[in-house]
Amino acid sequence: LCKVRIVDGAIEDCAAEVHAEFANAFIGGGVMTGDFAMEEILFLVKPELMVAMAVQNRMADTEVVCVSGALQYSLVRGYGSSFEFAGDYDQRRVGLPPKV
């Protein structure tokens, strides 16, 4: 088995090149209906991910969708009912932006 490192924090702050999310068969979850859980927040701070919503319908249980190159444009804080915009993304991550 490969090494796994578990970290605590917001998914949009993670420097990982890959994020996996399994909560919803629809890409983006409820981002267009006002939900503010993990997947929706990721799609809000990296709005280029929303293109996948236009080209992919409901995923089957055996399907996977990979999206790469989405850049972060905004900062947020909170979760659910406490979710709010926290300013423009200030390029605080060193190096190339991670691909999602």
N, CA, C and O of each residue as an XYZ file, in Angstrom:
400
protein
N       0.824     -1.189      0.000
C       0.000      0.000      0.000
C       0.865      1.249      0.000
O       1.999      1.234      0.480
N       0.324      2.319     -0.539
C       1.060      3.581     -0.564
C       0.842      4.351      0.732
O      -0.107      4.096      1.473
N       1.733      5.293      0.988
C       1.602      6.133      2.173
C       0.415      7.066      2.015
O       0.159      7.576      0.924
N      -0.301      7.286      3.093
C      -1.428      8.207      3.114
C      -1.194      9.202      4.237
O      -0.833      8.827      5.352
N      -1.401     10.461      3.931
C      -1.264     11.495      4.948
C      -2.608     12.182      5.104
O      -3.152     12.712      4.135
N      -3.139     12.179      6.293
C      -4.423     12.818      6.569
C      -4.148     14.171      7.201
O      -3.391     14.280      8.165
N      -4.778     15.206      6.640
C      -4.594     16.554      7.151
C      -5.947     17.145      7.529
O      -6.990     16.700      7.049
N      -5.913     18.130      8.377
C      -7.122     18.802      8.821
C      -7.187     20.175      8.168
O      -6.165     20.851      8.047
N      -8.359     20.591      7.751
C      -8.516     21.909      7.171
C      -9.502     21.902      6.023
O     -10.158     20.896      5.753
N      -9.598     23.027      5.355
C     -10.538     23.194      4.252
C     -10.006     22.548      2.982
O      -8.810     22.633      2.701
N     -10.866     21.910      2.217
C     -10.438     21.244      0.990
C      -9.855     22.245     -0.001
O      -8.927     21.904     -0.734
N     -10.368     23.461     -0.043
C      -9.851     24.442     -0.995
C      -8.463     24.947     -0.617
O      -7.786     25.549     -1.450
N      -8.023     24.717      0.622
C      -6.677     25.107      1.055
C      -5.661     23.987      0.888
O      -4.468     24.200      1.104
N      -6.104     22.829      0.517
C      -5.218     21.678      0.384
C      -4.351     21.821     -0.861
O      -4.850     22.154     -1.936
N      -3.074     21.572     -0.718
C      -2.138     21.686     -1.843
C      -2.102     20.421     -2.699
O      -1.309     20.334     -3.636
N      -2.936     19.459     -2.393
C      -2.952     18.200     -3.146
C      -3.315     18.440     -4.603
O      -4.058     19.367     -4.923
N      -2.791     17.608     -5.470
C      -3.097     17.710     -6.900
C      -4.442     17.058     -7.224
O      -5.002     17.302     -8.293
N      -4.961     16.237     -6.319
C      -6.194     15.498     -6.585
C      -7.111     15.589     -5.372
O      -6.671     15.433     -4.233
N      -8.387     15.843     -5.629
C      -9.409     15.808     -4.583
C     -10.450     14.788     -5.016
O     -10.836     14.751     -6.184
N     -10.899     13.973     -4.097
C     -11.968     13.018     -4.392
C     -13.174     13.372     -3.544
O     -13.046     13.670     -2.356
N     -14.334     13.338     -4.156
C     -15.557     13.703     -3.444
C     -16.655     12.763     -3.906
O     -16.861     12.590     -5.107
N     -17.356     12.159     -2.973
C     -18.308     11.102     -3.294
C     -19.731     11.385     -2.839
O     -20.548     10.464     -2.808
N     -20.056     12.609     -2.490
C     -21.324     12.886     -1.839
C     -22.530     12.960     -2.763
O     -23.662     12.812     -2.301
N     -22.318     13.184     -4.049
C     -23.454     13.449     -4.915
C     -23.206     12.879     -6.304
O     -22.098     12.990     -6.828
N     -24.214     12.275     -6.904
C     -24.096     11.743     -8.261
C     -24.076     12.856     -9.303
O     -23.689     12.627    -10.449
N     -24.488     14.051     -8.912
C     -24.458     15.196     -9.816
C     -23.210     16.018     -9.529
O     -22.975     16.403     -8.384
N     -22.411     16.291    -10.548
C     -21.197     17.087    -10.378
C     -21.574     18.467     -9.850
O     -22.477     19.119    -10.375
N     -20.878     18.898     -8.816
C     -21.163     20.201     -8.222
C     -22.176     20.141     -7.104
O     -22.394     21.127     -6.401
N     -22.800     18.977     -6.934
C     -23.789     18.837     -5.867
C     -24.877     19.885     -5.975
O     -25.500     20.037     -7.026
N     -25.103     20.600     -4.902
C     -26.152     21.619     -4.872
C     -25.629     23.030     -5.003
O     -26.242     23.963     -4.484
N     -24.493     23.214     -5.695
C     -23.897     24.545     -5.805
C     -24.852     25.560     -6.431
O     -24.786     26.744     -6.098
N     -25.723     25.132     -7.314
C     -26.655     26.065     -7.959
C     -27.973     26.209     -7.192
O     -28.834     26.997     -7.581
N     -28.129     25.459     -6.117
C     -29.369     25.530     -5.338
C     -29.152     26.081     -3.935
O     -30.059     26.038     -3.103
N     -27.948     26.599     -3.667
C     -27.708     27.250     -2.384
C     -27.122     26.370     -1.302
O     -27.048     26.798     -0.150
N     -26.704     25.163     -1.624
C     -26.040     24.324     -0.620
C     -24.610     24.810     -0.418
O     -23.999     25.333     -1.350
N     -24.072     24.645      0.782
C     -22.715     25.103      1.083
C     -21.936     24.041      1.827
O     -21.379     24.314      2.890
N     -21.888     22.834      1.289
C     -21.081     21.766      1.861
C     -19.750     21.720      1.099
O     -19.471     22.603      0.288
N     -18.945     20.714      1.353
C     -17.581     20.648      0.832
C     -17.503     20.786     -0.692
O     -16.751     21.624     -1.190
N     -18.256     19.992     -1.431
C     -18.191     20.036     -2.893
C     -18.665     21.383     -3.428
O     -18.053     21.942     -4.338
N     -19.734     21.894     -2.876
C     -20.272     23.165     -3.334
C     -19.274     24.304     -3.096
O     -19.099     25.165     -3.958
N     -18.628     24.311     -1.941
C     -17.647     25.345     -1.632
C     -16.475     25.265     -2.602
O     -15.993     26.296     -3.072
N     -16.014     24.069     -2.905
C     -14.922     23.910     -3.862
C     -15.304     24.478     -5.225
O     -14.482     25.123     -5.877
N     -16.535     24.249     -5.662
C     -17.003     24.773     -6.943
C     -17.179     26.286     -6.909
O     -17.037     26.935     -7.945
N     -17.479     26.861     -5.761
C     -17.632     28.316     -5.661
C     -16.291     29.040     -5.691
O     -16.191     30.105     -6.301
N     -15.263     28.496     -5.054
C     -13.963     29.170     -5.053
C     -13.181     28.891     -6.329
O     -12.258     29.632     -6.667
N     -13.545     27.827     -7.039
C     -12.921     27.487     -8.326
C     -14.028     27.353     -9.366
O     -14.353     26.241     -9.783
N     -14.614     28.482     -9.792
C     -15.808     28.445    -10.642
C     -15.606     27.770    -11.998
O     -16.585     27.389    -12.641
N     -14.376     27.616    -12.440
C     -14.128     26.905    -13.697
C     -14.596     25.455    -13.620
O     -14.847     24.828    -14.650
N     -14.715     24.923    -12.415
C     -15.221     23.559    -12.237
C     -16.660     23.426    -12.720
O     -17.099     22.334    -13.080
N     -17.394     24.536    -12.729
C     -18.800     24.491    -13.114
C     -19.012     24.107    -14.571
O     -20.111     23.698    -14.948
N     -17.987     24.231    -15.386
C     -18.087     23.805    -16.785
C     -18.435     22.320    -16.844
O     -19.183     21.895    -17.724
N     -17.907     21.537    -15.928
C     -18.192     20.097    -15.894
C     -19.677     19.833    -15.703
O     -20.191     18.824    -16.184
N     -20.370     20.723    -15.010
C     -21.807     20.560    -14.792
C     -22.578     20.657    -16.104
O     -23.632     20.039    -16.254
N     -22.056     21.431    -17.050
C     -22.740     21.628    -18.333
C     -22.528     20.460    -19.288
O     -23.341     20.237    -20.185
N     -21.450     19.720    -19.105
C     -21.129     18.656    -20.060
C     -21.331     17.252    -19.512
O     -21.190     16.279    -20.253
N     -21.659     17.127    -18.228
C     -21.845     15.800    -17.630
C     -23.161     15.758    -16.871
O     -23.425     16.613    -16.026
N     -23.974     14.779    -17.168
C     -25.231     14.590    -16.462
C     -24.969     13.773    -15.202
O     -23.825     13.668    -14.761
N     -25.976     13.218    -14.642
C     -25.870     12.373    -13.454
C     -24.906     11.227    -13.717
O     -24.995     10.554    -14.744
N     -23.988     11.008    -12.787
C     -23.029      9.919    -12.923
C     -23.632      8.609    -12.435
O     -24.383      8.581    -11.460
N     -23.296      7.538    -13.118
C     -23.679      6.199    -12.663
C     -22.761      5.801    -11.508
O     -21.718      6.419    -11.299
N     -23.146      4.784    -10.773
C     -22.345      4.335     -9.631
C     -20.931      3.933    -10.028
O     -20.027      3.966     -9.194
N     -20.727      3.559    -11.275
C     -19.411      3.095    -11.736
C     -18.635      4.169    -12.488
O     -17.568      3.875    -13.026
N     -19.129      5.397    -12.544
C     -18.471      6.466    -13.289
C     -17.624      7.372    -12.404
O     -17.881      7.532    -11.210
N     -16.607      7.957    -13.027
C     -15.743      8.938    -12.393
C     -15.546     10.080    -13.385
O     -15.426      9.843    -14.587
N     -15.512     11.298    -12.897
C     -15.237     12.451    -13.743
C     -13.983     13.126    -13.200
O     -13.890     13.408    -12.006
N     -13.021     13.383    -14.079
C     -11.791     14.081    -13.695
C     -11.766     15.443    -14.366
O     -11.980     15.560    -15.572
N     -11.502     16.464    -13.574
C     -11.402     17.833    -14.084
C     -10.031     18.348    -13.649
O      -9.637     18.154    -12.499
N      -9.307     18.996    -14.547
C      -7.990     19.503    -14.170
C      -7.837     20.962    -14.578
O      -8.498     21.447    -15.496
N      -6.959     21.634    -13.878
C      -6.602     22.999    -14.239
C      -7.459     24.096    -13.666
O      -7.245     25.259    -14.006
N      -8.410     23.795    -12.822
C      -9.268     24.838    -12.244
C      -8.470     25.678    -11.248
O      -7.775     25.139    -10.387
N      -8.576     26.990    -11.372
C      -7.849     27.900    -10.495
C      -8.769     28.487     -9.435
O      -9.967     28.660     -9.659
N      -8.192     28.790     -8.280
C      -8.971     29.383     -7.191
C      -9.038     30.892     -7.377
O      -8.018     31.528     -7.643
N     -10.232     31.475     -7.239
C     -10.436     32.906     -7.429
C     -10.873     33.643     -6.169
O     -10.758     34.867     -6.110
N     -11.368     32.936     -5.167
C     -11.860     33.637     -3.982
C     -11.566     32.852     -2.714
O     -11.289     31.653     -2.747
N     -11.634     33.559     -1.609
C     -11.486     32.962     -0.286
C     -12.846     32.980      0.393
O     -13.636     33.903      0.194
N     -13.109     31.971      1.183
C     -14.363     31.897      1.922
C     -14.075     31.451      3.340
O     -12.989     30.960      3.647
N     -15.063     31.629      4.200
C     -14.956     31.091      5.560
C     -16.335     30.596      5.953
O     -17.354     31.015      5.405
N     -16.333     29.691      6.918
C     -17.589     29.136      7.380
C     -18.019     27.927      6.586
O     -17.358     27.508      5.635
N     -19.137     27.381      6.998
C     -19.654     26.149      6.421
C     -21.161     26.143      6.642
O     -21.623     26.516      7.720
N     -21.920     25.736      5.664
C     -23.371     25.707      5.827
C     -23.928     27.104      6.017
O     -23.679     27.992      5.202
N     -24.681     27.302      7.088
C     -25.343     28.599      7.308
C     -24.370     29.713      7.682
O     -24.737     30.886      7.613
N     -23.123     29.376      8.080
C     -22.147     30.416      8.429
C     -21.214     30.750      7.265
O     -20.279     31.533      7.433
N     -21.453     30.172      6.099
C     -20.609     30.374      4.921
C     -20.658     31.828      4.456
O     -21.731     32.425      4.374
N     -19.463     32.404      4.146
C     -19.419     33.761      3.615
C     -18.147     33.999      2.813
O     -17.136     33.327      3.014
N     -18.213     34.966      1.901
C     -17.083     35.390      1.088
C     -16.060     36.056      1.994
O     -16.426     36.848      2.862
N     -14.763     35.741      1.802
C     -13.718     36.299      2.660
C     -12.678     37.083      1.868
O     -11.614     37.394      2.402
N     -12.956     37.407      0.619
C     -12.036     38.219     -0.173
C     -11.520     37.493     -1.398
O     -11.798     36.314     -1.618
N     -10.759     38.234     -2.189
C     -10.152     37.660     -3.381
C      -9.002     36.739     -2.982
O      -8.331     36.954     -1.972
N      -8.795     35.716     -3.793
C      -7.659     34.835     -3.565
C      -6.398     35.630     -3.853
O      -6.292     36.266     -4.902
N      -5.439     35.600     -2.933
C      -4.272     36.477     -3.043
C      -2.998     35.755     -3.476
O      -1.895     36.215     -3.183
N      -3.143     34.636     -4.167
C      -1.985     33.871     -4.624
C      -1.074     33.500     -3.459
O       0.148     33.521     -3.607
N      -1.635     33.167     -2.327
C      -0.837     32.870     -1.137
C      -0.155     31.516     -1.202
O       0.750     31.251     -0.411
N      -0.561     30.654     -2.119
C       0.092     29.356     -2.252
C       1.337     29.516     -3.111
O       1.269     30.115     -4.184
N       2.464     28.997     -2.666
C       3.722     29.089     -3.394
C       3.723     28.089     -4.539
O       3.261     26.959     -4.378
N       4.233     28.491     -5.680
C       4.349     27.589     -6.826
C       3.108     27.611     -7.686
O       2.217     28.443     -7.515
N       3.074     26.668     -8.621
C       1.943     26.571     -9.527
C       0.671     26.197     -8.777
O       0.737     25.465     -7.790
N      -0.478     26.680     -9.219
C      -1.724     26.290     -8.549
C      -1.970     24.807     -8.727
O      -1.649     24.249     -9.777
N      -2.533     24.157     -7.719
C      -2.816     22.726     -7.864
C      -3.924     22.496     -8.867
O      -4.787     23.352     -9.058
N      -3.903     21.367     -9.493
C      -4.960     20.989    -10.427
C      -5.973     20.158     -9.671
O      -5.619     19.353     -8.809
N      -7.213     20.357     -9.995
C      -8.275     19.597     -9.339
C      -8.845     18.622    -10.337
O      -9.760     17.867    -10.009
